Amino acid sequence: MTDSEVRVRIAPSPTGYFHVGTARTAIFNWLYARKMGGRFFLRIEDTDRDRSKREYVDIVLDGLRWLGLDWDDEPIFQSQRFDSYKPVAQELLAEGKAYRCFCSPEELNRKRQQAQKEKRNYRYDRTCRDLTETQIRERLDTGIPFVVRLKLPSTGTVGFDDVVLGKAQKAYEDLDDFIILKSDGNAVYNFAVVVDDHDMGITHVIRGNDHVANTYLQKELYQALGFKLPVFAHVPLILRPDRSKVSKRKSDKGVTDYQQEGYLPETLLNFLALLGWSPKDDREKMSRAELIEAFSLEAINAANAIFDPEKLTWLNGEYIRDKSNHELAKLVAPILIERQFSTKYALETRWQWFMQVIGALKERCKLVSEFADKGAYFFIDEFDYDVKGVKKRFGKPGVRENLTLLYERFDNITDFTEATTEEALRELVDELDCKPAELIHPTRLAVSGLTGGPSLFLLLELVGQQQVIARMKRAVAYIEKMGE
Ligand code: GLU
């Protein structure tokens, strides 16, 4: 570790899905590390044994990998560091910077309730702060359980400089001699974080501004322990369009949901990076390299950021169009296989064709999953007709006859392509003296079940002569039934 090296971390608590806010904070940390040639660490804050689960850890790790946020070294698990905290607390006790508090939870509760009744702010009244050595010994000998509290000044203010928020300040009157070790000997969250960040050599703490209240307490610990204070950057929260906080409880989506719905990692990376930070020009679409190049902590905005789902989808469409058909085909294939629209073997043996299908749909898809939604008919013959389409396109007089005439023409084509199908259709239009739309629309519905999609003639070529004719015959039979 060199003196000037930037060392940052993301410290997720694995108690549920991978929240977009955590992902965004991870992105800021990662961008900063990569920009500064520093290091980005991962610390899993899994000390809450009831709520932390291994499967949640995997969700976070998979999400970070998917976003391409590679971390340095092995992840650190807080649960494996239980023994690191006690000796540090003992040092503080020995130096008189912390003290044992023997007050029982019942007693403290009573005092808290009394304060509530009198409409006073509750603060620990420091009963145990000045116990004599003998008093302490007596209590220890009787086996009274105790917690360890940090001694805080009674007057004055605590403050820290924050890269994003500027100067943050609070009166000591509003702070408690807070607990650092619980009666079971385990460290509380704020204590563990400071010891961990120090042991990991963290130079910049970049985290959500919901942690500002913790930072005041953590700063006291840094000082008491004689640790060098890191730079703090508290980043804004992410809000929904109605300005409420994005949260799991309101069933907001996590990173995995976006992944499964067909968003690309480059989209989410780009989109989240711009929630609370901007390059100060009008760029909305930025590659990984451009983000690293432009990123700075100073340009993080203090105001909370609004998550606009429409913008996310728009951006994803842009990234989809940037991808080659081959790249997209590789992403779409597993979805088709999962939905049983096709098999790995079938796709691999017709890869060139598959890429053409992807190319035909590309302009219309903003999500990877939409290729399967909007292009199912390229892979399966059994589909339902769009209900409105049926009324509009199959309900007209003469449709059945026209479709019959057209599939007969199609049957006679020797080289079934975009050009030859178009030629056949135009010829029939001339002979029937009708509008092209009168043949085009019902044919599209017959062959795809849908009313919109890629150019009809390209679609016909890609579906293939036999299938096209079979599907048109099926539609003719369907229309016949409709008339009965
Ligand atoms: N585990 C905390 C959280 O998930 C992170 C706190 C920190 O970054 O210091 O919010």
Boltz pocket constraint, residues with backbone or C-beta under 6 A from the ligand:
constraints:
  - pocket:
      binder: B
      contacts: [[A, 9], [A, 10], [A, 11], [A, 12], [A, 13], [A, 45], [A, 193], [A, 206], [A, 207], [A, 208], [A, 211]]
      max_distance: 6.0
